[in-house]
Amino acid sequence: MSTIVVYSPCSSPQQHILTLVLQPDSESVVCDEPTCTRYFTYFTRRHHCRRCGNIFCDQHSFYAIPLDQDANYHPNGSRSRSCEHCWSEYRSWQLARSSRSNSESSQDDPQTPTTPTVNCAGNGARNALGSVFGKGQGMSESLAASVPRDWNWSTF
């Protein structure tokens, strides 16, 4: 089993955090949308959500959301393929951001909502990483410290 892992820098330059785990193509024979039963074939292609990393058919991954290089929502980010779950999270983030922006204009408070950290992969991705790296639920601290400082986030 091979796992594709993408790392990016967090707020501290000494640490890196895991932002996205792309599910390997070989591990998915059916669309990850719970209500979908489409099998992937030569004609039905697999598409990764660029936010959560899960694999969907074209009908369940046709959304596009602006993401920055860390796979966080960003109004000026690159438009990236998304699943319905991540798209609805983006819409909620966008709504909170615009309502915050409206209230800030009257209060001069420069805070904006942060990108939610919950992804639709849930604990499955964490458990998969635990099996790859030999760690349990509390692995995020040790995983972040094990990544080289000079790693750059790459596009896919």
Buried (B, 14 or more C-beta within 10 A) or exposed (E): EEBEBBBBBBEEEEEBBBBBBBBBBEEBEEBBBEEEEBEBEEEEEBBBBBBBBBBBBEEBBBBBBBBBBBBBBBEEBEEBBBBBBBBEBBEEBBEBBEEBEEEEEEEEEEEEBEBBEEBBBEEEBBEBBBEBBEBEEEBEEEBBEEBEEEEEBEEE
